[in-house]
Amino acid sequence: MDQVIINEATGKMTQLRRKIVHVNIKWGILDRIAVLRRFIRFIWYRVLVCSKGSKPPPAVLYHRLDRPKLPEPAEEVEVADLLSGYETDSDLVSLKISLLGDSQIGKTSFVIKYVGDEQERKCLQMKGLNLMDKTLFIRGARIGFSIWDLAGDHDSLDHVPIACKDAVAILFMFDLTSRCTLNSVIGWYNQARKWNKTAIPVLIGTKFDDFVRLPPDVQWTIVTQARGYAKAMNATLFFSSATHNINVNKIFKFIMAKLFNLPWTVERNLTVGEPIIDF
């Protein structure tokens, strides 16, 4: 009798192991298909952008979303209601966000801090361009951020058109400890606006944890210049740190709030020596 019970238990364990192996194989195949699909879309979209006079077909990779009207103050509205009528891929709404700025200023670290290490491993890397995804479930809607991280060196300039086309927001980034990277921001802004005049501009200073070690007068000078650039660009200014996760998530929440007229409760912070938020 005991031998029968043991045999039955062994049989069930064998079936369970087979199911686990089957599930692991299935998810491995799905991951590879997802990466291949993103690569094919990237190549197809680049062909469309580079073809003179060609227009993307109705179902383009990304969809620029007009800002919906605000609901009545007393009315509780789900994000899914605001998105009704927009063309989506299944139940996912894809929002393209582009990152521009000089190389070695912390753009990739900033994105990885937001998307997480798991998504970093699924990153699609091209020469001079990285693509990472982040999916959120927000008040009844599934939102997919597709983040295009431009390398920022001279060779990556050719990718500016494809990186900026149809982006709903463009993050112009600079190293808070390097004035030359801040001076470059206006050039990146002018290049981006040639290809996209409607994306929400956000000016982001990185490496705030290193910035606070600078002398107070140097900090004040950089804050003043950055605020002046943000005003000229009609952009919101954030100081951030990927190392300490300062204002990283907050920036993407701000973008969502701007896109869909959602409540935005963060206050301005203009105190030198603290993470600046100016809008």
C-alpha positions, -999 to +999 in steps of 0.1 A: +000+000+000+028+024+009+045+016-024+014+025-043+011+059-025+048+066-032+043+057-069+013+080-071+032+109-054+062+103-077+039+104-108+024+137-096+058+152-090+069+142-125+038+157-140+043+189-121+080+191-132+068+187-168+043+215-165+069+238-150+093+230-178+065+236-203+057+270-188+093+281-187+097+271-224+065+289-233+076+321-216+111+319-231+095+317-266+072+346-259+101+368-247+120+360-279+089+368-300+084+401-282+121+411-288+118+401-325+086+420-329+101+452-314+131+449-337+109+444-368+087+474-358+119+495-353+132+487-387+098+493-404+094+526-386+128+537-396+121+529-433+089+551-430+108+580-415+136+579-439+115+576-470+109+610-484+073+619-490+060+587-474+034+588-447+030+563-420+000+540-425-031+545-402-019+520-376+015+536-368+038+523-341+030+551-317+000+574-315+002+610-305-026+617-280-044+650-279-049+663-245-084+655-234-106+680-218-107+682-180-136+665-163-159+685-140-142+690-107-166+667-087-165+639-113-142+609-108-129+598-142-108+567-149-078+569-173-094+542-194-123+567-200-099+594-211-083+569-235-116+557-251-115+563-288-077+562-291-063+535-313-044+509-293-025+477-297-049+452-280-056+468-247-022+485-245-017+522-252+019+529-263+034+563-254+068+570-269+092+591-248+126+602-261+158+611-241+182+635-257+215+649-243+252+646-244+269+612-238+280+601-204+255+622-185+235+594-169+206+590-193+207+552-194+211+549-156+181+572-153+160+549-176+172+517-159+162+531-125+127+536-138+121+505-159+140+481-135+167+456-140+144+430-156+134+453-184+170+463-189+178+427-198+152+429-225+165+462-238+168+464-276+202+479-283+211+495-316+243+515-324+237+549-308+201+540-296+186+519-268+149+510-265+133+501-232+097+495-222+077+500-190+041+489-186+018+505-160-017+498-149-032+531-140-069+535-130-084+511-154-059+515-183-027+496-194-001+522-204+031+512-221+060+537-221+084+530-249+116+549-240+141+558-267+175+566-253+198+583-277+235+578-270+244+614-274+277+611-293+283+625-328+274+593-345+240+592-329+228+625-345+215+605-374+190+589-351+174+622-339+146+621-365+135+585-356+139+591-319+118+622-319+091+613-344+057+608-327+071+611-292+046+624-267+074+638-245+110+646-250+134+646-220+163+670-225+190+659-201+223+673-188+249+665-161+245+690-132+282+688-126+291+697-162+282+731-175+291+721-211+264+695-211+239+722-200+251+745-227+244+717-252+208+714-243+196+742-265+212+725-295+195+693-287+162+711-283+165+728-317+173+695-334+144+678-318+119+705-327+127+701-364+110+667-362+085+671-334+069+704-324+042+691-301+059+668-276+060+678-240+095+692-232+111+683-199+145+696-188+163+672-164+196+677-145+212+643-136+236+633-108+221+656-081+240+635-055+273+648-070+259+683-076+252+690-039+290+686-032+298+716-054+304+751-038+271+770-031+280+798-056+285+772-084+252+755-075+234+789-077+249+797-111+239+763-126+204+766-111+199+801-125+211+790-160+190+758-160+159+778-150+166+803-178+169+775-203+137+758-191+118+790-194+131+795-230+121+760-239+088+762-221+098+731-203+094+719-167+128+716-149+137+687-126+169+679-108+173+641-104+196+613-092+193+578-105+216+566-077+192+577-050+161+576-071+154+613-067+126+626-089+129+597-113+094+582-109+080+617-103+090+628-138+071+601-155+040+608-132+043+644-143+042+634-180+011+613-174-006+642-156+003+665-185-009+641-212-043+633-196-050+664-174-047+643-142-042+659-108-007+672-102+000+680-066+038+685-065+049+719-055+077+740-070+110+738-052+135+766-059+157+761-029+194+759-040+209+727-025+177+708-029+162+689-059+148+717-080+114+714-095+103+744-115+073+748-138 
